[in-house]
Amino acid sequence: MQYPQVPWTLQGYAIQTLHLVDIDQVRPLIPLELEIISVWPGKTLASVYLSNYGSGSVLEYSELIVAPALVNHQRKIGGWVSHIYVNNADSVAGGREIWGLPKELAEFTWEQGERVTVHQKNRKLCSLKYNRQSLAWRQRLSVSSFSTLGANLLMFPAEFESVLGLIGSKLEIPAESPFSEIGLGKPWLTVRCEQMNLRVDAPKVVEQMRV
């Protein structure tokens, strides 16, 4: 596979939902080297991120990222990605070989800016119905994520600038979905990102994992 060298720069739009989930329920999905951050007694912050990267991106593709917990490692805070799907084979190869992300291929259907549905072969992974944003503001943010590659625990930064807006949404995850047992439930907050410019940098090794 041919994929771009880092950093990856991506342009497009995204919708991200935030959820409160049970720490005990998601603990098996998280490496023991990472401390799960409690944002409420017994609860951590999970997210579902759906994006479409188009013209101006190093690769054009859609993406679904499921991060079941907010985590900490040696005072470094970030998300842990347990499930990630794209519709571009080069993105799968780059994600796995550069960042150690468990990317898989899936099919995305975007409907008139109001709904997105993700399937993997004949299995539905999820669908998200969302509203158009009205009030919005431009924001620049930097976030970090953890992953693993071989015996290495990695951390990598991402910086993005986008027009953000709070919207309503309805997330549906069927029982046959691989991440249905996370218990995501109804989003308590949904953010829509328009005119997004995203830069994902190379990962750094932060620890040798336990065998």
PAGUSE-743362 format. One line per 2 residues: for each residue x, y, z of C-alpha. Coordinates in steps of 0.2 Angstrom, whole numbers. Layout:
N
X:Y:Z | ...
***
This chain:
211
0:0:0 | 5:18:-3
2:30:10 | 8:48:14
22:51:26 | 19:60:42
12:72:46 | -5:69:39
-15:85:35 | -33:82:32
-48:94:27 | -66:92:29
-80:91:42 | -84:80:57
-97:76:70 | -91:71:88
-102:64:101 | -97:63:120
-104:50:132 | -102:46:150
-99:27:152 | -95:15:166
-76:13:170 | -78:-5:175
-87:-9:158 | -73:-1:147
-58:-6:158 | -55:-23:148
-53:-12:132 | -39:-1:139
-20:-6:142 | -16:-8:160
-2:5:158 | -16:18:156
-25:25:170 | -44:29:166
-49:46:171 | -65:47:181
-75:63:176 | -90:58:188
-90:44:201 | -88:28:192
-89:36:175 | -77:41:161
-78:51:145 | -81:41:129
-83:48:111 | -88:44:94
-80:53:80 | -87:53:62
-78:63:48 | -76:65:30
-60:71:23 | -60:78:5
-51:90:-6 | -35:97:0
-31:81:11 | -16:70:9
-29:56:7 | -48:57:4
-58:46:15 | -72:44:29
-68:39:46 | -76:32:62
-67:32:78 | -73:25:95
-63:31:110 | -71:22:126
-61:32:139 | -51:47:143
-34:41:150 | -19:47:159
-1:41:158 | 13:50:168
2:66:168 | -1:65:149
-20:65:146 | -27:58:130
-40:46:122 | -38:28:119
-45:22:102 | -52:5:103
-61:4:86 | -58:14:70
-64:12:53 | -61:20:36
-66:18:18 | -48:19:11
-36:4:10 | -21:16:11
-27:24:26 | -29:7:34
-11:3:30 | -4:20:36
-14:20:52 | -8:2:57
10:4:52 | 13:22:58
2:24:73 | -2:6:78
-21:10:76 | -33:-5:73
-40:2:57 | -52:-8:47
-61:-5:31 | -80:-1:31
-93:8:20 | -100:25:24
-116:33:18 | -118:52:21
-136:58:18 | -139:76:14
-129:82:29 | -141:75:41
-137:57:44 | -122:45:42
-122:26:42 | -107:15:43
-108:-4:38 | -94:-17:37
-100:-30:24 | -118:-34:29
-116:-29:47 | -121:-11:53
-109:-3:64 | -119:13:69
-129:27:62 | -129:45:68
-143:57:64 | -139:75:68
-145:93:65 | -137:107:56
-128:119:67 | -134:137:69
-123:146:82 | -104:142:78
-87:149:82 | -69:146:75
-58:137:87 | -40:130:87
-37:115:98 | -23:102:101
-27:84:107 | -18:68:110
-21:50:108 | -13:34:114
-10:18:104 | 1:3:104
13:-4:91 | 22:-20:95
27:-19:113 | 27:0:113
14:11:120 | 13:26:109
6:44:111 | 3:56:96
-3:74:95 | -16:81:83
-20:99:80 | -35:106:72
-44:122:67 | -62:122:64
-79:131:65 | -87:122:79
-106:121:84 | -116:112:97
-130:102:89 | -143:88:93
-140:70:88 | -146:53:89
-134:38:89 | -139:21:85
-128:6:88 | -136:-11:85
-132:-26:96 | -121:-34:82
-109:-19:82 | -92:-23:89
-93:-9:101 | -111:-11:107
-105:-17:124 | -97:-1:128
-114:6:133 | -112:23:124
-131:27:125 | -138:44:122
-124:58:119 | -124:71:132
-115:83:120 | -113:83:101
-101:95:92 | -101:98:73
-84:103:65 | -85:113:48
-71:119:38 | -59:108:48
-40:108:45 | -32:93:54
-14:89:57 | -9:72:64
9:70:69 | 21:55:71
19:45:87 | 32:44:101
36:29:112 | 31:33:130
33:16:138 | 38:-2:134
22:-12:138 | 21:-27:150
22:-44:142
***
